[in-house]
């Protein structure tokens, strides 16, 4: 498998991320390392899985957020694969849609794809890394099936598990509203027209247009236009809200979860104001300077440095139980005092 020239931990990731010329070269070098693309059947649906790195190396599973897919990680995976076996999964709502969705169903997708990608071959469970909505899936698996992962890393994640029993801060409430209604996606005549209309949710600036265009292009699927011609629209299931099935949300275990860390964008409108709440103190925290919510797009090099550091620490450490009496559902319950 082709390798890339990877960053070193003594590099200055913030400076590297802001040098647009060298960053674009770095980005192109990364995505030129084509992953092995697997199609894993899970409960009758084919789940796209991208894989990098040598079999037998410690595993890392990357989980995307809402309105995203595995290729949001396609410039990250190759640089993590130096010393790790890395896989990125496209959850079913962003690929081959289901009739119903649930936290339990997504946990099964991650489990089956991680096994198919040989992430357990090192003799140790992989680390799970989840961005935003994907972080919620990591938290659910960590509480429900703690034996499936050695550690969890949440990337700018609100950590909202159903059913919320506390008032959510405004930023989280706005995000949850995205899941409260179905959508209608416009059909575009050309790929270029669709890419020109691509927008982040939540909105944020990003200077690296070449990264935005890459994930936007990978976000499209072909559909007919009203005139019957070939057109393009977004690949996400617009009915995910009405298909959400809380009856398949199993009880959250009160057993001790694996070690967890939170990597967050210091300019994230969604997460940054709440990262120092008392209820977040049980998480190891790493702030990414200049990063907004979509950290892997606006500060990818700094994110890789943070993930590599956290995964190396986890690979060397033995599992330590979390403090008793801190169920994950309450990790951000203290935010009510700040909302």
Secondary structure, DSSP 8 states (H G I E B T S, - for coil): --------TTS-HHHHHH-HHHHHHHHHHHHTS--EEEEEEETTEEEEEEEES-TTSEEEEEE--TT--GGGGTTTHHHH-SSEEEEEE--GGGSS--S-B-HHHHHHHHHHHHHHTTTTTTSS--EEEEETHHHHHHHHHHHH-GGG-SEEEEES-----SS--S---HHHHHHHHTTSS------BSSHHHHHHT---SS----S-HHHHHHHHHTTEEEEE-TTSSEEEEE-S-TTTTTTB-GGG------S---EEEEEEETT-TTTGGGTTSGGGTTSEEEEETT--S-HHHHSHHHHHHHHHHHHHHHHHS------TT--GGGTTGGGGGT-
